[in-house]
């Protein structure tokens, strides 16, 4: 009597297996599981390549991009959310690491052959060292032509997708905009002694290092003036320190203050503001590269390509207070048209700056620590 149930049992097993296979295939490929909430932008060829990389990543079971970056996560959360809206089934796994930490991690991953990182994102101060140490792989995004040639390395390992923005910050309760020192030589006068703070040079965040190199190159200051800057101003440990000092009214002005934290404090009603005179305006190039043997290679290529799309270049300005590097990228709110994302002087191209940093950073460190 029980045998009459066998065909039904077999049929039920087959149906179950078919359902499991179909569901398993959908989960593995990840295609059309979720609806895309953010449109892709660029030329038809660029969009087709984005779609191709996206589908290839999902087909190979890649569901994340691991990013090592020297910037606080809260600045980039809106960007990562937009990535996940554009590419459902993929997410950004973000780790905020100092350059020293990322060198240690990549060395460990290379020696153990246990690869976790996909993309690294670091400023001009460090990114070329990472390439020269053999950490980066070649990749030429389909939309790399949107970048000026100096924002990408000839070997296709480095692409600068955005610029960090710095200007002259001030506390409006302590000084009016009309009384601001609008050039470095005015700031060095005795009337401004102990009335300004900045991030210390010597290899930390690197902001003052780049600012001083550019001022020296333009002959706006001499090496002797560096001693006056050190003696007359206060120097903090991080690039956020200038904003904190301004917000607490501990200082009247902060040269080369970082725009994102200042803009957030200003939005909250803190009486601080920022202007962009030439001597105190700084755009720090930030680059991305794919590590060798990435854990998620197609997803990594997708992220690098996506960062250069018109949508993301606009997001940099609107959500992260950064300035995109592609031709025609919009400025962050409040940044004047005089501040451009192009570089006219070849001596200040990113790779040339990285060479000058090796010369000057030890000198700055010796001066500021003696």
Backbone torsions as a table, in degrees:
resi	resn	phi	psi	omega
1	UNK	NA	-34.5	-177.8
2	UNK	-70.4	-24.4	-175.6
3	UNK	-62.3	-28.5	-178.0
4	UNK	-65.7	-13.4	179.4
5	UNK	-90.1	-14.4	-176.1
6	UNK	-58.1	-47.2	179.6
7	UNK	-57.2	-39.2	179.9
8	UNK	-67.4	-38.7	178.9
9	UNK	-64.7	-42.7	178.8
10	UNK	-63.4	-45.7	178.7
11	UNK	-59.1	-42.4	179.4
12	UNK	-63.5	-39.4	178.3
13	UNK	-63.9	-42.7	179.6
14	UNK	-62.1	-45.4	179.4
15	UNK	-60.5	-42.7	179.0
16	UNK	-61.0	-44.0	179.5
17	UNK	-62.6	-42.5	179.4
18	UNK	-60.9	-44.9	179.3
19	UNK	-60.8	-43.7	-179.1
20	UNK	-64.9	-40.0	179.6
21	UNK	-64.1	-45.3	179.9
22	UNK	-61.4	-47.2	-179.6
23	UNK	-65.3	-42.1	179.4
24	UNK	-62.9	-38.9	177.7
25	UNK	-63.5	-43.1	179.3
26	UNK	-62.5	-41.4	-178.1
27	UNK	-68.9	-36.5	-178.9
28	UNK	-70.8	-45.5	-178.0
29	UNK	-79.4	-31.9	176.7
30	UNK	67.0	18.1	-175.7
31	UNK	-90.1	126.9	176.5
32	UNK	65.0	19.1	175.0
33	UNK	-70.2	-43.0	179.6
34	UNK	-121.0	153.3	179.6
35	UNK	-82.7	135.2	177.1
36	UNK	-66.9	127.5	-177.9
37	UNK	-101.3	-8.7	-178.7
38	UNK	-134.7	127.8	-176.0
39	UNK	-72.3	150.8	173.8
40	UNK	-85.4	147.3	-177.3
41	UNK	-127.3	158.6	-178.1
42	UNK	126.6	-172.0	176.6
43	UNK	-71.4	168.0	178.2
44	UNK	-59.9	-39.2	178.7
45	UNK	-64.9	-41.5	-179.5
46	UNK	-66.6	-43.8	179.4
47	UNK	-63.8	-39.8	178.8
48	UNK	-62.8	-38.6	179.0
49	UNK	-69.4	-39.6	175.0
50	UNK	-58.6	-46.0	-179.9
51	UNK	-63.3	-40.1	-179.6
52	UNK	-63.6	-46.1	179.2
53	UNK	-64.6	-39.4	179.7
54	UNK	-61.2	-50.2	-178.1
55	UNK	-67.3	-36.0	177.8
56	UNK	-65.1	-40.6	178.9
57	UNK	-61.3	-47.3	-178.7
58	UNK	-67.0	-39.1	-179.5
59	UNK	-61.7	-33.2	-179.5
60	UNK	-90.7	10.1	176.1
61	UNK	77.8	21.4	178.5
62	UNK	-90.9	123.7	-176.0
63	UNK	-126.3	10.9	178.1
64	UNK	-155.4	163.6	169.3
65	UNK	-124.9	120.8	179.9
66	UNK	-91.0	118.2	-175.0
67	UNK	-115.1	125.3	169.5
68	UNK	-100.2	125.1	-176.4
69	UNK	-147.2	147.4	178.4
70	UNK	-95.1	61.0	176.2
71	UNK	-156.1	147.5	-177.8
72	UNK	-64.5	142.2	-175.9
73	UNK	-63.5	-34.2	-175.5
74	UNK	-63.2	-22.5	176.5
75	UNK	-70.0	-28.1	-167.4
76	UNK	-111.1	-4.8	-179.4
77	UNK	-55.2	-42.3	177.0
78	UNK	-61.1	-33.6	179.1
79	UNK	-69.0	-44.8	179.4
80	UNK	-65.1	-36.7	176.9
81	UNK	-63.0	-40.3	178.8
82	UNK	-65.0	-37.7	177.3
83	UNK	-60.6	-44.8	-179.4
84	UNK	-68.1	-29.4	175.7
85	UNK	-72.1	-34.4	179.8
86	UNK	-77.4	-29.7	-176.0
87	UNK	-132.0	73.3	-178.5
88	UNK	-57.5	138.5	-176.3
89	UNK	98.5	-10.6	175.1
90	UNK	-116.9	147.5	177.0
91	UNK	-140.9	162.2	176.8
92	UNK	-97.0	126.9	172.5
93	UNK	-105.8	104.5	-166.6
94	UNK	-104.6	136.0	176.7
95	UNK	-131.7	124.0	178.2
96	UNK	-87.6	110.8	-175.3
97	UNK	-131.9	140.9	172.9
98	UNK	-71.1	162.1	177.7
99	UNK	-55.4	-42.0	179.4
100	UNK	-61.2	-41.1	179.7
101	UNK	-65.8	-39.3	-178.0
102	UNK	-70.8	-34.8	174.9
103	UNK	-59.8	-45.1	-179.4
104	UNK	-63.2	-43.6	-178.6
105	UNK	-65.2	-45.7	-178.4
106	UNK	-67.2	-35.1	174.7
107	UNK	-62.2	-44.5	-180.0
108	UNK	-63.6	-43.5	-179.6
109	UNK	-64.6	-35.8	-179.3
110	UNK	-71.3	-42.9	-177.7
111	UNK	-69.3	-40.4	-177.2
112	UNK	-85.4	-8.3	-176.1
113	UNK	57.8	30.2	177.2
114	UNK	-114.8	94.5	-170.1
115	UNK	-93.0	127.9	-178.3
116	UNK	-119.6	-40.5	-176.6
117	UNK	-74.8	153.2	173.5
118	UNK	-119.3	-51.2	-173.9
119	UNK	-130.2	139.3	171.1
120	UNK	-115.3	146.0	-176.1
121	UNK	-135.1	106.0	-173.4
122	UNK	-141.9	159.3	-176.8
123	UNK	-77.1	175.3	-179.8
124	UNK	-57.4	-25.8	-179.8
125	UNK	-60.6	-29.8	-170.3
126	UNK	-124.9	-27.0	-166.4
127	UNK	-62.9	-34.4	-179.6
128	UNK	-71.8	-32.7	174.2
129	UNK	-62.6	-38.3	179.2
130	UNK	-66.2	-38.6	175.3
131	UNK	-66.2	-46.5	-175.9
132	UNK	-66.7	-22.5	175.8
133	UNK	-85.2	3.3	174.2
134	UNK	81.9	20.9	-177.8
135	UNK	-84.0	-21.5	-168.7
136	UNK	-105.3	146.5	178.5
137	UNK	-104.2	160.4	179.2
138	UNK	-80.7	139.4	172.3
139	UNK	-161.4	127.3	179.0
140	UNK	-109.8	101.1	179.1
141	UNK	-60.0	149.5	-178.5
142	UNK	-62.5	-25.6	-177.9
143	UNK	-104.9	18.8	-178.8
144	UNK	-61.8	-22.8	179.4
145	UNK	-66.1	-13.3	175.3
146	UNK	-70.0	-17.9	-179.4
147	UNK	-92.8	142.5	166.1
148	UNK	-59.2	153.1	-173.4
149	UNK	-61.1	-31.0	-177.4
150	UNK	-75.2	-10.1	175.1
151	UNK	-94.6	15.7	175.0
152	UNK	-147.9	143.1	-178.2
153	UNK	-82.9	147.4	-179.2
154	UNK	-59.1	-26.9	-179.1
155	UNK	-87.3	4.8	175.1
156	UNK	65.2	26.3	176.7
157	UNK	-96.2	-21.6	-172.9
158	UNK	-128.8	131.9	174.2
159	UNK	-135.7	121.5	178.4
160	UNK	-87.1	114.8	-175.6
161	UNK	-100.1	-18.5	-179.6
162	UNK	-154.8	167.7	179.6
163	UNK	-123.1	130.7	170.6
164	UNK	-76.1	141.0	-171.9
165	UNK	-110.0	132.0	178.2
166	UNK	-131.8	148.4	178.7
167	UNK	-151.0	-163.9	179.8
168	UNK	-96.5	108.6	178.7
169	UNK	-91.7	151.6	178.7
170	UNK	-151.0	153.9	176.0
171	UNK	-93.8	118.6	-174.2
172	UNK	-70.3	-16.7	175.8
173	UNK	-80.5	-16.8	-178.8
174	UNK	-105.2	-22.6	-177.9
175	UNK	-158.0	145.3	176.0
176	UNK	-89.1	159.3	-179.4
177	UNK	-61.6	-31.4	-177.3
178	UNK	-68.0	-20.9	-176.9
179	UNK	-100.4	6.1	-176.5
180	UNK	-68.2	146.2	171.7
181	UNK	-78.2	112.1	-171.3
182	UNK	-96.3	6.6	173.2
183	UNK	-148.2	162.1	-172.6
184	UNK	-66.5	-35.0	-178.5
185	UNK	-68.2	-33.7	175.2
186	UNK	-66.7	-41.0	180.0
187	UNK	-62.6	-28.6	-177.5
188	UNK	-81.0	-4.2	177.7
189	UNK	-71.3	156.2	-174.8
190	UNK	-60.1	-28.2	-178.1
191	UNK	-63.6	-18.8	179.9
192	UNK	-103.7	6.6	-178.6
193	UNK	-62.5	129.2	-179.7
194	UNK	63.1	24.3	177.4
195	UNK	-115.9	8.8	178.5
196	UNK	-140.5	152.8	177.2
197	UNK	-134.3	153.1	-177.8
198	UNK	-154.4	166.4	175.9
199	UNK	-75.1	132.5	-176.0
200	UNK	-64.6	142.9	175.2
201	UNK	-81.1	-178.6	175.7
202	UNK	108.8	16.4	172.3
203	UNK	107.3	-1.5	178.2
204	UNK	-69.3	-109.5	176.8
205	UNK	-68.1	-24.2	176.5
206	UNK	85.8	-2.2	-177.0
207	UNK	-63.1	-53.6	-179.0
208	UNK	-65.2	-34.4	177.3
209	UNK	-56.2	-49.6	180.0
210	UNK	-66.6	-40.1	179.5
211	UNK	-60.9	-45.4	-178.4
212	UNK	-67.4	-40.3	178.9
213	UNK	-60.1	-43.2	-179.4
214	UNK	-68.9	-38.4	177.5
215	UNK	-65.9	-41.2	177.5
216	UNK	-64.4	-40.5	-180.0
217	UNK	-63.3	-36.5	179.9
218	UNK	-85.4	-0.4	-177.3
219	UNK	61.8	27.5	174.7
220	UNK	-76.8	-25.4	174.8
221	UNK	-136.8	163.1	172.7
222	UNK	-110.4	171.8	176.5
223	UNK	-63.1	-32.1	178.0
224	UNK	-64.5	-31.6	179.4
225	UNK	-66.3	-24.8	179.3
226	UNK	-60.5	-39.4	178.3
227	UNK	-63.0	-38.6	178.7
228	UNK	-66.8	-41.3	177.3
229	UNK	-59.2	-44.6	179.9
230	UNK	-62.2	-44.9	-174.5
231	UNK	-76.1	-32.5	-173.5
232	UNK	-88.2	-24.7	-176.0
233	UNK	-113.6	169.8	173.9
234	UNK	-102.5	144.1	-178.4
235	UNK	-121.5	129.0	178.8
236	UNK	-96.8	172.4	-175.2
237	UNK	-83.2	-25.2	-175.3
238	UNK	-132.3	164.9	-179.1
239	UNK	-71.8	-16.1	175.6
240	UNK	-80.2	-15.4	-175.0
241	UNK	-62.0	-34.3	179.0
242	UNK	-61.3	-40.7	178.8
243	UNK	-67.1	-41.1	179.6
244	UNK	-62.8	-44.8	179.2
245	UNK	-62.2	-40.2	177.6
246	UNK	-65.7	-47.0	-177.3
247	UNK	-60.5	-35.9	-179.8
248	UNK	-88.1	4.6	179.2
249	UNK	59.1	26.9	176.2
250	UNK	-78.9	-16.3	177.5
251	UNK	-142.5	154.0	-178.7
252	UNK	-82.6	-42.2	-177.5
253	UNK	-135.3	157.8	178.1
254	UNK	-138.6	103.1	177.1
255	UNK	-71.5	144.2	179.4
256	UNK	58.6	45.9	178.5
257	UNK	-83.3	145.4	-174.5
258	UNK	-80.2	125.9	-173.1
259	UNK	-62.1	-47.7	-173.0
260	UNK	-55.8	-51.5	179.3
261	UNK	-65.8	-34.1	177.7
262	UNK	-65.6	-42.4	180.0
263	UNK	-63.2	-38.8	178.2
264	UNK	-64.8	-44.1	178.9
265	UNK	-64.3	-39.9	178.7
266	UNK	-62.6	-40.2	177.8
267	UNK	-61.7	-32.6	179.3
268	UNK	-77.6	-5.4	178.1
269	UNK	100.9	3.8	177.5
270	UNK	-67.1	133.8	-173.9
271	UNK	-78.0	63.8	176.6
272	UNK	-128.1	158.6	-179.7
273	UNK	-153.1	178.0	-176.0
274	UNK	-144.0	141.2	174.6
275	UNK	-129.6	172.0	-169.8
276	UNK	-131.2	60.6	171.2
277	UNK	-69.6	153.7	-170.0
278	UNK	-55.7	-45.2	-175.0
279	UNK	-66.2	-23.0	-175.7
280	UNK	-113.7	8.9	176.4
281	UNK	-97.8	130.3	-177.2
282	UNK	-140.2	131.1	174.2
283	UNK	-116.2	113.5	-176.4
284	UNK	-98.6	116.2	-179.0
285	UNK	-68.0	132.5	178.3
286	UNK	-118.0	126.9	-174.2
287	UNK	-117.1	159.5	175.3
288	UNK	-124.7	150.5	175.4
289	UNK	-150.7	154.1	176.8
290	UNK	-91.7	130.3	-179.8
291	UNK	-72.8	157.4	175.5
292	UNK	-68.1	139.7	-177.6
293	UNK	54.8	55.9	-179.5
294	UNK	-67.2	152.8	178.8
295	UNK	-67.9	-31.8	-176.4
296	UNK	-132.4	76.5	-169.8
297	UNK	-62.6	-44.5	-179.4
298	UNK	-67.7	-40.4	178.5
299	UNK	-65.3	-36.0	177.9
300	UNK	-65.2	-45.2	177.7
301	UNK	-62.4	-36.5	178.6
302	UNK	-62.0	-45.6	-179.2
303	UNK	-64.0	-46.3	179.8
304	UNK	-57.6	-43.4	-179.8
305	UNK	-68.0	-43.0	-177.6
306	UNK	-62.0	-35.9	-178.4
307	UNK	-62.0	-22.1	-178.6
308	UNK	-96.0	4.4	-179.6
309	UNK	-77.4	156.6	178.8
310	UNK	-56.7	-37.3	-179.9
311	UNK	-60.2	-47.6	-176.7
312	UNK	-73.2	-36.7	177.3
313	UNK	-60.5	-32.8	174.7
314	UNK	-74.0	-38.8	178.4
315	UNK	-62.4	-37.2	177.5
316	UNK	-52.6	-47.2	-177.9
317	UNK	-69.6	-44.0	-171.7
318	UNK	-79.2	-33.3	-171.7
319	UNK	-111.3	-28.0	-176.2
320	UNK	-115.7	1.4	-179.0
321	UNK	57.3	31.8	177.0
322	UNK	-109.6	171.4	-175.8
323	UNK	-119.6	117.2	178.6
324	UNK	-63.5	159.7	-175.1
325	UNK	-103.7	-8.9	-179.4
326	UNK	-74.8	159.7	179.8
327	UNK	-61.0	126.4	178.9
328	UNK	82.3	8.2	178.5
329	UNK	-61.8	140.3	-177.8
330	UNK	-72.6	151.3	176.4
331	UNK	-82.0	152.9	169.6
332	UNK	-62.0	153.5	-179.4
333	UNK	-55.7	132.4	177.3
334	UNK	92.1	-15.8	178.6
335	UNK	-78.9	123.3	-173.5
336	UNK	-72.5	163.1	-178.6
337	UNK	-65.5	-18.9	178.4
338	UNK	-68.6	-20.5	178.2
339	UNK	-90.5	112.9	-174.3
340	UNK	-113.6	153.7	179.1
341	UNK	-90.9	11.6	177.4
342	UNK	-102.4	160.4	-179.8
343	UNK	-122.1	117.1	-176.3
344	UNK	-84.7	-31.2	-174.0
345	UNK	-97.0	114.4	-179.9
346	UNK	-57.1	-25.5	179.0
347	UNK	-67.3	-15.3	-179.5
348	UNK	-109.4	12.4	173.1
349	UNK	-62.1	152.2	-175.2
350	UNK	-51.9	-46.8	-177.3
351	UNK	-66.6	-36.2	176.9
352	UNK	-67.6	-37.7	176.2
353	UNK	-61.5	-39.5	-179.4
354	UNK	-62.5	-33.4	176.9
355	UNK	-69.1	-44.2	179.8
356	UNK	-64.9	-33.7	178.1
357	UNK	-60.2	-38.4	179.9
358	UNK	-64.2	-30.2	179.6
359	UNK	-79.0	-44.4	-169.3
360	UNK	-89.5	-33.5	-175.9
361	UNK	-56.6	-44.9	176.9
362	UNK	-60.5	-35.6	178.2
363	UNK	-66.5	-45.0	178.3
364	UNK	-61.4	-43.4	-178.5
365	UNK	-61.6	-43.8	179.2
366	UNK	-62.4	-41.2	-178.9
367	UNK	-67.1	-43.1	-173.7
368	UNK	-81.9	-11.5	180.0
369	UNK	-107.5	-5.9	-177.7
370	UNK	-79.7	NA	NA
